[in-house]
Amino acid sequence: MNAFEIIRDDVLDNLLELGRITPEAIGRARTLSDRTGQPVEQVLNQLGLLSDDDLARAYASVTGLTLWDPDIEPVMVDYRDLGLGQEFLRKVRVVPLRLDGETLLCAACDPFDEEMQAGLSFAVGRDIALSVARLADWRRVFDADNFEIQTDSFLDERRIERDLAFVEDHGVEGQAVELVSQAFSAAVERNASDIHFEPRRNDLLVRLRVDGRLIDYVTASSDLTGPCVSRIKVLSNLNVGERRLPQDGRASFINAGRSIDVRVATSPTVFGEGAVLRLLDRASAPQDVGSLQLPVHITDLLDKAVRAPHGLFLVTGPTGSGKTTTLYALLAAFKNSGKKILSVEDPVERHFEHVSQTQVQSQIGLTFAACLRSFLRQDPDVILVGEIRDAETAAVAVQAAMTGHLVLASVHANTALAVAPRLHDMGIEPYQLAASIKGVMAQRLVRKLCICRADVPVTDLLSNFARRVGAPVPARQFEARGCSRCRGTGYHGRIALAEGVWAEETFLGLVGDGAHLETLKAFGRQSGLTTMVQEGLRQIELGETSFDEVAIIADE
């Protein structure tokens, strides 16, 4: 046993002492370590039994090295100028940071990697000083599309024995296991909302939806299409043998210490089965209305909705605009309220202990409307309707709101003021809506500028646009640039733009009269309603988003 192996045992002792791992987990990991030659602690990490952060902290504690923070110590040297190749840096997972005299400072995911230390020293002809890098921080520097990630992120302790055979298989099935794992890891790292496996005539395209945009992740051989979808089906308890019909499933996994719920949908195409995985990070679920980070006047509107004893509160916007997140924040606000809360959703995306949630199953007659009628016999205080899609659901929701229940629901409309005409079109009488509605909110999601944004002069295009929508011209304007943090896109994350109306006397009078949309818009202008576009202009001035993003909303 060499010195590094002895120190690696010290790492395991450190993790055991801190309670980060168990002796049983170490025993399981040693079995795979003996077969693959990988260090035990890294096997634990790859199997999802040890987080990246805990592993890096253990390395730092045992070696006395510092833990690298890329926000405090950015990369100051180009590895190509040092004669280093990206393939080598990816293989040994190291980041050259800066030169300090004759010493090259680097951040390494594994400070005990002898190949890494010898290779660096030989290639650059300098002394090497190390700090410890978290795997996620290392990935921020290099393009994750090129990673050779040897972990199956879908593994938890109960799946280890079952899947070891897959990992060790170097045939097509083994490649499929690895590809699904890599895509999942990359999606979690990039905060992607969805993973798309799309079969084509000559290959399999895997794409990630990041900040609302689909980006290509990797193109693989068409031979992997069937095995990849089969792998996904096994993990989500779907029928592997059924390839003719669409299937829906779900599963829960742990990735780097994070609990991830995954909703799976498969469907047949002319080139084989495709699959879409929706990722839901439990840690990112809204805890209350304040966690949505909306403007104060919108937060106040939502607080009023939570406090309302009865009535109908509606959230509107297109698919993918964050309506469900807002409704779930409202549900979270009722925790420990002592109220009976029921929800009907399609699908149920997050689970709440204090809410009785029902999944729509139209094929057996369990529709939104059928559930709502049943709910009215169950003495509820609050009812959530995932979406009002048809006249029948709208009628029952209004009836519930008029009979002493608080109904929270989503509906498709372009703006907050367009909701009333939309419900009129569904057959709701104006007097019924005026008697039930409490408020309405509309929202959109736009991409948030990365910190690499550029402050630019306000353009004539933006000035003219602001005047046209009746808003002050922003004093500042920022544009997207691109850096390693945002992977060259210029954007990192998303923010919500929202508008809302609380149902007061004048508004209710217009709704009761069946006012047309243009009349309601005139009311909005007179009452000082801040529209989503106007809020977007304010966010442009604050440097939160770009004119390009806000212009998309204006065109809808």
C-alpha positions as CSV (number, residue, x, y, z in Angstrom):
1,M,0.0,0.0,0.0
2,N,1.5,3.3,-1.1
3,A,1.3,6.6,0.7
4,F,-1.6,7.9,-1.3
5,E,-3.6,4.7,-0.6
6,I,-3.0,5.3,3.1
7,I,-4.2,8.9,2.9
8,R,-7.3,7.7,0.9
9,D,-8.2,5.5,3.9
10,D,-7.8,8.7,6.1
11,V,-10.4,10.3,3.8
12,L,-12.8,7.4,4.4
13,D,-12.2,7.7,8.2
14,N,-12.9,11.4,8.0
15,L,-16.2,10.8,6.2
16,L,-17.2,8.1,8.6
17,E,-16.4,10.3,11.6
18,L,-18.6,13.1,10.2
19,G,-21.4,10.6,9.5
20,R,-21.4,11.3,5.7
21,I,-21.1,7.6,4.9
22,T,-21.7,4.2,6.5
23,P,-19.4,1.2,6.9
24,E,-22.0,-0.8,4.9
25,A,-21.7,1.7,2.0
26,I,-17.9,1.5,2.1
27,G,-18.1,-2.3,1.9
28,R,-20.4,-2.2,-1.2
29,A,-18.2,0.4,-2.8
30,R,-15.0,-1.6,-2.2
31,T,-16.5,-4.5,-4.3
32,L,-16.8,-2.2,-7.3
33,S,-13.5,-0.5,-6.5
34,D,-11.7,-3.8,-6.7
35,R,-13.2,-4.5,-10.1
36,T,-12.6,-1.1,-11.7
37,G,-9.5,0.2,-9.9
38,Q,-11.3,3.4,-8.9
39,P,-10.7,4.8,-5.4
40,V,-13.5,3.8,-2.9
41,E,-14.5,7.4,-2.1
42,Q,-15.0,8.2,-5.8
43,V,-17.1,5.1,-6.3
44,L,-19.3,6.2,-3.4
45,N,-19.6,9.6,-5.1
46,Q,-20.5,8.1,-8.4
47,L,-23.1,5.9,-6.9
48,G,-24.8,8.9,-5.3
49,L,-23.9,7.9,-1.8
50,L,-21.5,10.8,-1.2
51,S,-22.0,14.3,-2.4
52,D,-19.5,16.3,-4.4
53,D,-19.2,18.8,-1.7
54,D,-18.6,16.3,1.1
55,L,-16.0,14.5,-1.0
56,A,-14.1,17.8,-1.7
57,R,-14.3,18.9,1.9
58,A,-12.9,15.6,3.1
59,Y,-10.0,15.8,0.6
60,A,-9.3,19.4,1.8
61,S,-9.5,18.4,5.5
62,V,-7.1,15.4,5.2
63,T,-4.5,17.1,2.9
64,G,-4.7,20.6,4.5
65,L,-5.3,22.1,1.0
66,T,-7.8,24.9,0.4
67,L,-11.2,24.4,-1.2
68,W,-11.3,26.2,-4.5
69,D,-14.1,28.8,-4.9
70,P,-14.2,29.9,-8.6
71,D,-16.1,33.0,-7.8
72,I,-13.3,34.2,-5.5
73,E,-10.4,32.8,-7.5
74,P,-11.3,32.8,-11.2
75,V,-9.2,31.1,-13.9
76,M,-6.4,33.5,-14.9
77,V,-4.4,31.4,-17.3
78,D,-5.1,29.8,-20.6
79,Y,-4.2,26.1,-20.4
80,R,-3.2,26.1,-24.1
81,D,-0.5,28.7,-23.4
82,L,1.0,26.1,-21.0
83,G,1.1,23.4,-23.6
84,L,-1.7,21.4,-21.9
85,G,-4.3,19.5,-23.8
86,Q,-8.0,19.6,-22.9
87,E,-8.2,15.9,-23.2
88,F,-5.6,15.4,-20.5
89,L,-7.3,18.0,-18.3
90,R,-10.7,16.3,-18.7
91,K,-9.2,12.9,-17.9
92,V,-7.5,14.0,-14.7
93,R,-10.1,16.7,-13.8
94,V,-7.9,19.6,-13.0
95,V,-8.1,23.3,-13.7
96,P,-5.0,25.4,-14.2
97,L,-5.7,28.7,-12.3
98,R,-2.8,31.1,-12.4
99,L,1.0,31.4,-12.4
100,D,2.7,32.5,-9.2
101,G,6.4,33.0,-10.1
102,E,7.6,29.5,-11.1
103,T,4.7,27.7,-9.6
104,L,1.5,26.8,-11.4
105,L,-1.6,26.9,-9.1
106,C,-4.2,24.3,-10.1
107,A,-7.5,23.1,-8.7
108,A,-7.9,19.3,-8.8
109,C,-10.9,17.1,-8.1
110,D,-8.6,14.4,-6.9
111,P,-5.4,15.8,-5.2
112,F,-4.1,12.2,-4.8
113,D,-4.1,11.5,-8.6
114,E,-0.4,10.6,-9.3
115,E,-0.9,10.7,-13.1
116,M,-2.3,14.2,-12.8
117,Q,0.5,15.6,-10.7
118,A,3.3,13.9,-12.8
119,G,1.7,14.9,-16.1
120,L,1.2,18.5,-15.0
121,S,4.7,18.9,-13.7
122,F,6.3,17.3,-16.8
123,A,4.1,19.3,-19.3
124,V,4.7,22.7,-17.9
125,G,8.1,22.3,-16.4
126,R,7.1,24.1,-13.2
127,D,6.3,23.3,-9.6
128,I,2.6,22.5,-9.0
129,A,0.6,23.8,-6.1
130,L,-2.9,22.4,-5.6
131,S,-6.3,23.3,-4.2
132,V,-9.3,21.0,-4.1
133,A,-12.1,21.5,-6.7
134,R,-15.7,20.4,-6.3
135,L,-16.7,18.4,-9.4
136,A,-19.5,20.9,-10.2
137,D,-17.1,23.8,-10.1
138,W,-14.6,22.0,-12.4
139,R,-17.5,21.3,-14.8
140,R,-18.2,25.1,-15.0
141,V,-14.9,25.6,-16.6
142,F,-15.0,22.9,-19.3
143,D,-17.7,22.0,-21.7
144,A,-19.7,19.2,-20.0
145,D,-20.8,17.9,-23.4
146,N,-17.3,16.4,-23.7
147,F,-17.1,14.8,-20.3
148,E,-16.3,11.1,-19.8
149,I,-18.5,10.8,-16.7
150,Q,-18.3,7.2,-15.4
151,T,-21.1,7.5,-12.9
152,D,-24.6,6.2,-13.0
153,S,-26.5,9.0,-11.4
154,F,-29.7,7.0,-11.3
155,L,-28.3,4.7,-8.7
156,D,-29.2,4.7,-5.1
157,E,-28.3,2.2,-2.4
158,R,-31.2,-0.2,-3.3
159,R,-30.2,-0.3,-7.0
160,I,-26.5,-0.8,-6.7
161,E,-26.3,-4.6,-7.1
162,R,-28.9,-4.7,-9.8
163,D,-27.1,-2.1,-11.9
164,L,-23.4,-3.2,-11.4
165,A,-23.9,-5.6,-14.3
166,F,-25.0,-2.8,-16.6
167,V,-22.1,-0.6,-15.7
168,E,-19.6,-3.4,-16.3
169,D,-21.1,-4.3,-19.6
170,H,-19.2,-2.7,-22.4
171,G,-21.7,-3.6,-25.1
172,V,-24.6,-1.6,-26.4
173,E,-26.6,-2.0,-23.1
174,G,-23.6,-0.7,-21.1
175,Q,-23.2,2.3,-23.4
176,A,-26.9,3.1,-23.0
177,V,-26.6,3.0,-19.2
178,E,-23.6,5.4,-19.4
179,L,-25.3,7.8,-21.9
180,V,-28.5,8.0,-19.8
181,S,-26.4,8.6,-16.7
182,Q,-24.3,11.3,-18.4
183,A,-27.3,13.1,-19.7
184,F,-29.0,13.1,-16.3
185,S,-25.8,14.4,-14.6
186,A,-25.4,17.1,-17.2
187,A,-29.0,18.1,-16.8
188,V,-28.8,18.4,-13.0
189,E,-25.6,20.3,-13.2
190,R,-27.0,22.8,-15.7
191,N,-30.4,23.1,-13.9
192,A,-32.1,21.8,-17.0
193,S,-35.9,21.3,-16.7
194,D,-36.1,18.5,-19.3
195,I,-34.0,15.8,-21.1
196,H,-35.2,14.8,-24.6
197,F,-34.1,11.5,-26.2
198,E,-35.1,12.0,-29.9
199,P,-34.7,9.2,-32.4
200,R,-33.8,10.2,-36.0
201,R,-33.2,8.3,-39.2
202,N,-29.4,7.9,-38.7
203,D,-28.8,8.7,-35.0
204,L,-30.2,9.5,-31.6
205,L,-30.2,13.2,-30.6
206,V,-30.2,14.0,-26.9
207,R,-31.2,17.6,-26.0
208,L,-31.5,19.5,-22.7
209,R,-34.0,22.3,-22.0
210,V,-32.0,25.0,-20.2
211,D,-33.7,28.3,-19.3
212,G,-36.5,27.5,-21.6
213,R,-34.4,26.8,-24.6
214,L,-33.5,23.4,-26.1
215,I,-29.8,22.8,-26.6
216,D,-28.1,19.9,-28.2
217,Y,-26.3,17.7,-25.7
218,V,-24.9,14.8,-27.7
219,T,-25.6,12.8,-30.9
220,A,-25.3,9.1,-30.4
221,S,-25.5,6.0,-32.7
222,S,-29.1,5.0,-33.6
223,D,-28.2,1.6,-32.1
224,L,-28.5,3.2,-28.7
225,T,-32.1,4.4,-29.2
226,G,-33.8,1.2,-28.0
227,P,-31.5,0.4,-25.2
228,C,-31.6,4.0,-23.8
229,V,-35.4,4.1,-23.8
230,S,-35.5,0.6,-22.2
231,R,-33.1,1.8,-19.5
232,I,-35.3,4.8,-18.8
233,K,-38.4,2.5,-18.7
234,V,-36.7,0.2,-16.2
235,L,-35.9,3.1,-13.9
236,S,-39.4,4.6,-14.1
237,N,-41.2,1.2,-13.7
238,L,-42.7,1.3,-17.2
239,N,-43.5,-1.7,-19.5
240,V,-40.3,-2.4,-21.4
241,G,-42.0,-4.7,-23.8
242,E,-44.7,-2.1,-24.9
243,R,-43.3,-0.1,-27.7
244,R,-46.5,0.7,-29.7
245,L,-48.2,3.1,-27.2
246,P,-47.1,6.1,-25.2
247,Q,-46.4,5.5,-21.5
248,D,-46.1,7.8,-18.5
249,G,-44.1,7.1,-15.4
250,R,-42.1,8.7,-12.7
251,A,-39.2,8.0,-10.4
252,S,-37.1,9.6,-7.6
253,F,-33.3,9.7,-7.6
254,I,-30.4,11.1,-5.7
255,N,-27.7,13.0,-7.5
256,A,-24.8,14.5,-5.6
257,G,-26.9,14.6,-2.5
258,R,-29.9,16.3,-4.2
259,S,-33.3,14.5,-4.3
260,I,-34.7,14.7,-7.9
261,D,-38.2,13.7,-8.9
262,V,-38.3,12.7,-12.6
263,R,-41.5,12.5,-14.7
264,V,-41.1,10.3,-17.8
265,A,-43.1,10.3,-21.0
266,T,-42.3,7.9,-23.8
267,S,-43.9,7.8,-27.3
268,P,-43.4,5.9,-30.5
269,T,-42.0,7.6,-33.6
270,V,-41.2,6.4,-37.1
271,F,-37.6,5.9,-36.1
272,G,-38.1,4.3,-32.7
273,E,-39.3,5.3,-29.3
274,G,-38.5,8.7,-27.9
275,A,-38.5,9.8,-24.3
276,V,-38.8,13.1,-22.4
277,L,-37.7,13.3,-18.7
278,R,-39.0,16.3,-16.7
279,L,-36.7,17.0,-13.7
280,L,-38.1,18.4,-10.5
281,D,-35.6,19.3,-7.8
282,R,-37.2,19.0,-4.4
283,A,-34.9,21.6,-2.9
284,S,-35.9,24.2,-5.5
285,A,-39.7,23.9,-4.7
286,P,-41.2,27.2,-3.5
287,Q,-41.6,27.4,0.2
288,D,-43.9,30.3,0.2
289,V,-45.1,33.3,-1.9
290,G,-42.0,35.3,-1.0
291,S,-39.6,32.7,-2.5
292,L,-41.0,33.4,-6.0
293,Q,-39.0,36.7,-6.0
294,L,-41.8,38.7,-7.6
295,P,-42.4,42.5,-7.4
296,V,-43.9,43.7,-4.2
297,H,-47.3,44.5,-5.7
298,I,-47.6,41.0,-7.1
299,T,-46.5,39.4,-3.8
300,D,-49.2,41.5,-2.0
301,L,-51.7,40.3,-4.6
302,L,-50.8,36.6,-3.8
303,D,-50.9,37.3,-0.1
304,K,-54.5,38.6,-0.5
305,A,-55.4,35.4,-2.4
306,V,-54.1,33.2,0.4
307,R,-56.1,35.2,3.0
308,A,-59.3,35.2,1.0
309,P,-62.0,33.1,2.7
310,H,-63.6,32.1,-0.6
311,G,-63.7,33.0,-4.3
312,L,-61.7,32.3,-7.5
313,F,-58.1,33.3,-8.0
314,L,-56.6,32.6,-11.4
315,V,-53.1,32.4,-12.7
316,T,-52.7,32.6,-16.4
317,G,-49.9,32.2,-19.0
318,P,-48.8,29.8,-21.8
319,T,-47.3,26.4,-21.1
320,G,-43.9,26.7,-19.4
321,S,-44.6,30.2,-18.0
322,G,-44.3,29.0,-14.3
323,K,-48.0,28.9,-13.5
324,T,-47.7,25.6,-11.6
325,T,-44.8,27.0,-9.5
326,T,-46.9,30.0,-8.5
327,L,-49.9,27.8,-7.6
328,Y,-47.6,25.5,-5.6
329,A,-46.3,28.5,-3.7
330,L,-49.9,29.4,-2.8
331,L,-50.4,25.8,-1.6
332,A,-47.3,25.9,0.5
333,A,-48.6,29.0,2.3
334,F,-51.4,26.9,3.7
335,K,-49.1,24.6,5.6
336,N,-50.2,24.3,9.3
337,S,-53.3,26.4,8.5
338,G,-55.6,23.7,9.7
339,K,-57.6,23.8,6.5
340,K,-58.8,21.0,4.3
341,I,-57.0,21.3,0.9
342,L,-57.7,19.3,-2.2
343,S,-56.1,19.4,-5.6
344,V,-56.7,17.9,-9.0
345,E,-53.8,18.0,-11.4
346,D,-52.6,16.6,-14.7
347,P,-49.9,15.7,-13.8
348,V,-49.1,16.0,-10.1
349,E,-45.6,17.5,-10.2
350,R,-44.8,17.9,-6.5
351,H,-46.2,16.2,-3.4
352,F,-47.4,18.2,-0.4
353,E,-48.0,16.4,3.0
354,H,-50.9,18.8,3.9
355,V,-52.7,18.5,0.5
356,S,-54.8,15.6,-0.8
357,Q,-53.7,15.5,-4.4
358,T,-55.5,13.7,-7.3
359,Q,-54.1,12.8,-10.7
360,V,-56.5,13.2,-13.6
361,Q,-57.1,9.9,-15.5
362,S,-59.3,10.8,-18.4
363,Q,-59.3,7.3,-19.8
364,I,-61.4,6.1,-16.9
365,G,-63.6,9.2,-16.6
366,L,-61.6,10.9,-13.8
367,T,-61.5,14.3,-15.4
368,F,-61.0,17.8,-13.8
369,A,-64.7,18.3,-13.7
370,A,-65.5,14.9,-12.2
371,C,-62.9,15.4,-9.5
372,L,-64.2,18.9,-8.7
373,R,-67.7,17.6,-8.2
374,S,-66.4,14.9,-5.9
375,F,-64.4,17.5,-4.0
376,L,-67.5,19.5,-3.2
377,R,-68.8,16.5,-1.1
378,Q,-65.6,16.3,0.9
379,D,-65.9,19.5,3.0
380,P,-62.8,21.3,1.5
381,D,-61.6,24.8,2.4
382,V,-59.2,25.2,-0.5
383,I,-59.3,23.6,-3.9
384,L,-56.6,23.8,-6.5
385,V,-57.4,23.1,-10.1
386,G,-54.3,22.4,-12.2
387,E,-55.9,23.8,-15.3
388,I,-59.4,25.0,-16.4
389,R,-59.4,23.5,-19.9
390,D,-63.1,23.3,-20.8
391,A,-66.6,24.8,-20.1
392,E,-67.5,22.0,-17.7
393,T,-64.5,22.5,-15.5
394,A,-64.9,26.2,-15.6
395,A,-68.6,25.9,-14.5
396,V,-67.8,23.6,-11.5
397,A,-64.9,25.8,-10.4
398,V,-67.1,28.9,-10.4
399,Q,-69.8,27.0,-8.6
400,A,-67.3,26.0,-5.9
401,A,-66.0,29.5,-5.5
402,M,-69.6,30.8,-5.1
403,T,-70.4,28.3,-2.4
404,G,-67.8,29.2,0.2
405,H,-64.6,27.6,-1.1
406,L,-61.4,29.2,-2.1
407,V,-60.5,28.0,-5.6
408,L,-57.0,28.4,-7.1
409,A,-56.6,27.6,-10.7
410,S,-54.7,28.2,-13.9
411,V,-56.2,29.0,-17.3
412,H,-54.7,29.9,-20.7
413,A,-55.0,33.6,-21.6
414,N,-52.4,36.1,-22.9
415,T,-52.8,38.7,-20.1
416,A,-54.5,39.1,-16.8
417,L,-57.3,41.3,-18.3
418,A,-57.9,38.7,-21.0
419,V,-59.0,36.1,-18.4
420,A,-62.6,37.3,-18.0
421,P,-63.3,37.3,-21.8
422,R,-61.7,33.8,-22.0
423,L,-64.1,32.5,-19.3
424,H,-67.0,34.2,-21.0
425,D,-66.1,32.3,-24.2
426,M,-66.2,29.1,-22.1
427,G,-69.8,29.8,-21.2
428,I,-69.5,31.4,-17.8
429,E,-72.1,34.1,-17.4
430,P,-70.7,37.6,-16.6
431,Y,-72.7,37.8,-13.4
432,Q,-71.4,34.5,-12.2
433,L,-67.8,35.5,-12.8
434,A,-68.3,38.9,-11.1
435,A,-69.8,37.1,-8.1
436,S,-66.9,34.6,-7.8
437,I,-63.6,36.1,-9.0
438,K,-61.2,37.5,-6.4
439,G,-58.1,38.2,-8.5
440,V,-56.1,37.2,-11.5
441,M,-52.4,37.1,-12.3
442,A,-50.5,36.6,-15.5
443,Q,-46.8,35.7,-15.9
444,R,-44.0,34.9,-18.3
445,L,-40.5,33.6,-17.8
446,V,-37.6,35.4,-19.4
447,R,-33.9,34.5,-19.3
448,K,-31.8,36.3,-16.8
449,L,-28.6,38.0,-17.9
450,C,-25.4,36.4,-16.7
451,I,-22.9,38.5,-14.6
452,C,-20.8,38.8,-17.8
453,R,-23.5,41.2,-19.2
454,A,-22.4,44.4,-20.9
455,D,-23.6,47.9,-20.1
456,V,-24.4,49.5,-23.5
457,P,-26.0,52.8,-24.5
458,V,-29.8,52.8,-24.6
459,T,-30.8,52.1,-28.2
460,D,-33.4,54.0,-30.3
461,L,-35.2,50.7,-30.7
462,L,-35.6,50.3,-27.0
463,S,-36.6,54.0,-26.5
464,N,-39.3,53.8,-29.2
465,F,-40.5,50.5,-27.8
466,A,-40.9,51.9,-24.3
467,R,-42.9,54.9,-25.6
468,R,-45.1,52.7,-27.6
469,V,-46.1,50.6,-24.6
470,G,-46.6,53.7,-22.4
471,A,-43.6,53.1,-20.1
472,P,-40.6,55.3,-19.1
473,V,-37.5,54.8,-21.2
474,P,-35.0,52.8,-19.3
475,A,-32.0,54.8,-18.1
476,R,-29.7,51.8,-18.7
477,Q,-29.5,48.9,-21.1
478,F,-27.5,45.7,-20.9
479,E,-26.8,43.0,-23.5
480,A,-25.8,39.4,-23.3
481,R,-22.1,38.6,-23.8
482,G,-21.0,35.1,-22.8
483,C,-18.5,33.4,-20.5
484,S,-17.7,30.0,-19.1
485,R,-20.3,30.4,-16.3
486,C,-23.2,30.7,-18.8
487,R,-21.5,28.5,-21.5
488,G,-21.3,31.4,-23.9
489,T,-25.1,32.1,-24.0
490,G,-25.0,35.3,-22.0
491,Y,-27.8,34.1,-19.8
492,H,-28.0,32.1,-16.5
493,G,-31.3,31.2,-15.0
494,R,-34.7,32.9,-15.5
495,I,-36.9,35.5,-13.8
496,A,-40.7,35.9,-13.8
497,L,-42.4,39.0,-15.2
498,A,-45.9,39.3,-13.8
499,E,-49.0,41.5,-13.8
500,G,-52.1,41.2,-11.7
501,V,-55.5,42.6,-10.8
502,W,-57.4,42.4,-7.5
503,A,-61.1,42.3,-8.0
504,E,-62.4,45.7,-6.7
505,E,-65.6,47.5,-7.4
506,T,-64.8,49.0,-10.8
507,F,-63.2,45.9,-12.2
508,L,-66.1,43.7,-10.9
509,G,-68.6,46.1,-12.6
510,L,-66.9,45.7,-15.9
511,V,-66.7,41.9,-15.6
512,G,-70.4,41.8,-14.6
513,D,-71.3,43.8,-17.7
514,G,-69.4,41.4,-19.9
515,A,-66.9,44.1,-21.0
516,H,-64.8,43.4,-24.1
517,L,-61.0,43.1,-23.8
518,E,-60.4,46.6,-25.2
519,T,-62.6,48.1,-22.5
520,L,-60.8,46.2,-19.9
521,K,-57.4,47.4,-21.3
522,A,-58.6,51.0,-21.0
523,F,-59.5,50.3,-17.4
524,G,-56.0,48.9,-16.9
525,R,-54.4,52.0,-18.2
526,Q,-56.6,54.3,-16.2
527,S,-56.0,52.4,-13.0
528,G,-52.2,52.3,-13.4
529,L,-51.9,48.6,-14.0
530,T,-48.2,47.6,-14.6
531,T,-48.2,45.2,-17.5
532,M,-45.7,42.3,-17.9
533,V,-44.0,44.3,-20.7
534,Q,-43.7,47.4,-18.5
535,E,-42.2,45.2,-15.7
536,G,-39.8,43.8,-18.3
537,L,-38.6,47.3,-19.2
538,R,-37.9,47.9,-15.5
539,Q,-35.9,44.6,-15.3
540,I,-33.9,45.8,-18.4
541,E,-32.9,48.9,-16.5
542,L,-31.9,46.8,-13.5
543,G,-29.7,44.6,-15.7
544,E,-31.7,41.5,-15.0
545,T,-32.7,40.8,-18.6
546,S,-32.3,42.0,-22.1
547,F,-34.5,43.8,-24.6
548,D,-34.5,40.7,-26.8
549,E,-36.2,38.7,-24.1
550,V,-38.8,41.3,-23.3
551,A,-39.6,41.9,-27.0
552,I,-40.6,38.2,-27.3
553,I,-43.4,38.8,-24.7
554,A,-44.6,41.9,-26.6
555,D,-44.9,39.9,-29.8
556,E,-47.2,37.2,-28.2
